[in-house]
């Protein structure tokens, strides 16, 4: 069992920055793929950024050049540095982790392959 807890959300003016954190804890936790998703009111949840165990990263086109995903030294903390925020970034942001060996690698934002999810943290840009 793994628990993910996001923090760092809040309200910011356009052009501002926020840094989200996701702490992972639980028995025998390990993941070769962690990701950030977001969901705005009335919209489907979408992948934002992901990072593999080898440090490789991928980003949604809408956030490339503005967001940076990283993991802590112990691999149990996920970060999302968000710069130059705009109102379209307003959403609930969720941390997700993939731990099953049935889904190796980190090649997609397919939600069903991420078996642990945080409760979300709200980001509002206005």
C-alpha positions in Angstrom: 0.0 0.0 0.0 1.3 3.4 -1.1 0.1 6.8 0.0 0.8 9.9 -2.1 0.2 13.4 -0.6 0.5 16.5 -2.7 1.3 20.0 -1.4 2.3 23.4 -2.7 -0.9 24.4 -4.5 -2.5 27.8 -4.1 -3.4 31.0 -5.8 -1.0 32.9 -8.0 -1.3 35.8 -10.5 -0.6 35.2 -14.2 3.1 34.9 -14.9 3.8 33.7 -11.4 5.3 30.4 -10.2 4.5 27.5 -7.9 6.3 24.4 -6.9 4.2 21.3 -6.2 5.5 18.4 -4.1 4.3 14.9 -3.7 5.5 12.7 -0.9 5.2 9.0 -1.3 5.2 6.6 1.7 4.2 3.1 2.3 5.4 -0.5 2.6 8.1 -1.4 0.0 7.4 1.6 -2.1 9.2 1.9 -5.4 8.2 3.3 -8.8 9.8 3.5 -12.2 7.3 6.1 -13.3 5.7 9.0 -11.5 3.5 11.6 -13.1 1.5 14.8 -12.6 -2.1 15.0 -13.9 -4.5 17.9 -13.7 -8.2 18.3 -14.1 -10.0 21.5 -14.6 -13.8 21.9 -13.9 -15.8 20.4 -16.7 -12.7 18.9 -18.4 -11.2 15.5 -18.5 -8.1 14.6 -16.5 -4.9 15.1 -18.5 -1.3 14.2 -18.1 1.0 17.1 -17.4 4.5 15.7 -16.8 6.1 12.4 -16.0 9.5 11.1 -15.0 11.0 7.6 -15.2 13.3 5.8 -12.9 16.2 6.7 -15.2 15.4 10.4 -14.9 13.8 10.7 -18.4 10.9 13.2 -18.6 8.0 13.9 -20.8 5.6 16.9 -20.8 2.3 17.8 -22.3 2.8 20.3 -25.2 0.9 22.9 -23.3 3.5 23.1 -20.5 6.8 22.4 -22.3 9.3 25.1 -21.4 7.3 26.2 -18.4 7.1 23.2 -16.1 9.8 21.0 -14.8 9.3 17.6 -13.2 11.9 16.0 -10.9 12.3 13.5 -8.1 14.1 13.7 -4.8 17.3 11.9 -4.1 15.5 9.1 -2.4 13.0 8.8 -5.3 10.1 9.1 -2.9 9.3 12.7 -3.5 8.0 14.1 -6.8 8.2 17.8 -7.7 6.6 20.0 -10.3 8.1 23.4 -10.8 5.6 25.6 -12.6 6.7 28.9 -14.1 5.0 31.5 -16.1 1.6 30.3 -15.1 -1.5 31.3 -17.0 -5.2 31.0 -16.2 -5.4 27.9 -18.4 -3.2 26.1 -15.8 -6.0 26.4 -13.2 -6.9 22.9 -12.2 -6.7 20.3 -9.5 -3.2 18.7 -9.8 -2.8 15.1 -8.9 0.3 13.0 -8.2 0.4 9.5 -9.5 2.8 6.5 -9.3 3.2 3.3 -11.3 4.6 0.4 -9.2 3.4 -2.7 -11.0 6.1 -4.7 -13.0 3.3 -5.4 -15.4 3.7 -1.8 -16.7 7.4 -1.3 -17.1 8.9 1.9 -18.3 7.4 5.4 -18.4 6.0 5.9 -21.8 2.5 7.1 -21.4 -0.1 9.0 -19.4 -2.6 6.2 -19.6 -4.3 6.6 -16.3 -5.1 2.9 -15.7 -1.4 2.1 -15.6 -0.9 4.4 -12.6 -2.0 2.4 -9.6 -1.5 5.0 -6.8 -3.0 8.5 -6.7 -2.9 11.4 -4.4 -5.8 13.5 -3.2 -5.0 16.5 -5.3 -3.9 20.0 -4.7 -5.6 23.1 -6.2 -3.8 25.5 -8.4 -5.6 28.7 -9.3 -4.2 31.3 -11.6 -6.1 34.5 -11.8 
